[in-house]
Structures are given as structure tokens and as C-alpha cells.
Amino acid sequence: MKDLRRTTLAAAVVLALTGSTAACAGGSSAGEGAAEVTVYSADGLKSDDGGGFYDKVFKDFTAKTGVRVRYVEGGSGEIVQRLLRERSNTQADVIVTVPPFIQQAVGRGLVTPYRPAGADAVPAADKDADGAWTTVVNNYLCFIHNTRQLPEPPATWNDLLDARFRGKLQYSTPGVAGDGTAVLIKAMHDFGGIRGAADFLRKLQKNNVGPSKSTGALAAKVDKGELLVANGDVQMNYADARSMPNQGIFFLAGPDGRPSTFALPYAGALVKSAPHAANGRMLLDFLLTESVQGQVSAVAGGFPARGDVPATGEDAARLAALLKGVDVFTPDWKDIDANLKSYTDVWSDATGS
């Protein structure tokens, strides 16, 4: 598999609310009071058509505070690697990524503890006990299928071994993409550990198109019918359905026959030595306000992080219906954080990826 230390960031950079192409100054040249904040984020919350959660929230944040948002997007693991490379000249103020990469950022000393206003309303399982990170949008692992060519999705892992999926199935790369790592974690859960997961994924390789560092790119392929099945996450794929109507969300069952998933939240943290730390804290506070959290289902296609903000409306009802009858388990994130490299090495050896 690709060495994470050498992964490059295929980033999209946007200055919210401005047409300026001027680059945000780094820590050595920009004062703490500069009216900007730089966010490094995993993909999924911003839309190409400008109608995504970040598009709206960043615009509202700038209107309220006068602080522009410089947005850099990449894979869940890629952005952590970028922070690591830049630690002697930090450029980012806020990082938003998913487990286990947010834990990786903490373990490598890349973030500094900060409990945003409203964090007390976030359940304990969805934030770091020491305040290193807090969920801003909740989310779950899922799979997607092309609803025209494959009206009935596969029910179990074993269904994916069918010859009709040869060259028509793809999942993003574990260790690089957050959702791809989630596929490996679910397989470990369902098959009793890394060896069982690797044995199955070795068999599945005959149908797999190959590695992909981007999960988001797979949704378009499924919608077009280039793929019949791919991995994803509920928030991203539910939001994508507005422009990609031929994809359907489903959850795979393990050997016990029960479909299952686990929470894969977008977790926000203040970057250590952030050049605009005050603005970073202000943005994290804003993301957890009741008004922003109340838009999570309708705008982001996700689930509110705050337990005191009810998910209401048609989108919230549809999202709740998706999870009906699906078991939700909690991975051992400490174990995964400590052993992610060895787990992905086993997967790589088994699949030849």
C-alpha cells in the first residue's frame, strides 16, 4: 500500500465569501488578529455546486465575524500528514477529520486541547475526554449501489463475491481514506479480527477494481453505472443523492446476518501553534452553535453532534429510517490508533495492494 509518509495532498483551496486568490499567510508572516482562518478538512461537507454544509456555514460565519475561511480539502489521512510535514511552519488553524485519523493527530502532538462552547452538550463518546477534539457532524459508515442496474443491494459480505461484481466493485484505500479504513474496521468486527478480515478481503480482491484514495470519487462512478457497489458514508452519500439520484445507501451484514455500522464522525480540533488560533476557536464555537447544528440534517445530510439539538424535518426522518434495524457498534479506537499501520500492512499483503 502507499506509504502514508509520502502521500501527497490533492487539495481544493477556497476562500469563502471572496473571489480573492491571495494565499493565506503562514504563522511567520500573519498576525494573530488577521481576519482569516484556515481549515484542513476531510472531504464530504463541501459541495461542488456551492450548496454544501461548509459552503453555507462558512458564508454565515464570515458574515457574522468578518473572518474569511481558507478551506483545504483532502483525504482523512492526507490532511494529518500535511499537518505533520508543516509542523515547523504551521499553516492550518482547524482540522476536521474522522477516526482513527483524529486520534492520530492527537497522538502526534498536532492539536491542542480546546473545548468549544456547546461541547458540554456533545455526548461523551463523541468527543475527547481531555478536550483534544469534538464531533461537529455525526455520521456512519455505509455502502452504496446503483439503483438502476442493481435495484436490490447485496445483503452480506459474501454476496459481494458473486461474479456479477467483477470489475464493478471498489472501496477506497484503508489507511489513506477514512471511509476505506472504516471498511477494514467493519470487516475486522464482522470476521473476528484482522486475520479474518484479511482472508475475506483477499477473496474479494478478484472483484475489486483497485485502490482509490478518494471515497467521494466512487459515488459518481456508482451513479453513472461504472460501478455497481462501493463504500461510502451516510452523510456524504445522502447529500450527494440530490445530484446523483442513481445511488442507494445500504448496510452489509456479517456472518450473523444482521446489518451493522458504526459512527464515523467529523471531528474538529484546534491545530497546535495555529497562526490564527483565536479565529480557529471562534469557528469551532460557531460550528457547535444550536443554529448551525439545527441545519446538519437538512444541509449536510448528517446527524447533529449536540444531544440537545433534535434532528427534525423530512431529511432527519429519512436519515433515521436508513438506520432502522441496523446495529451500531463502537470500535476500539485506542487499539485501532495504536495498530493501524500493522492492520493496513496485513490488508496490503493479503490483497496485493
Secondary structure by P-SEA (a helix, b strand, c coil): cccccccccbbbbbbccccccccccccccccccccbbbbbbcccccccccccaaaaaaaaaaaaccbbbbbbbbcaaaaaaaaaaacccccccbbbbcaaaaaaaaaaccccccccccccccccccccccccccccbbbbbbcccccccccccccccccccccccccccccccccccaaaaaaaaaaaaaaccaaaaaaaaaaaccccccccccaaaaaaaaaaccccbbbbcaaaaaaacccccccccbbbbccccccccccccbbbbbcccccaaaaaaaaaaaaacaaaaaaccccccccccccccccccaaaaaaaaaaccbbbbbcaaaaaaacaaaaaaaaaaaacc
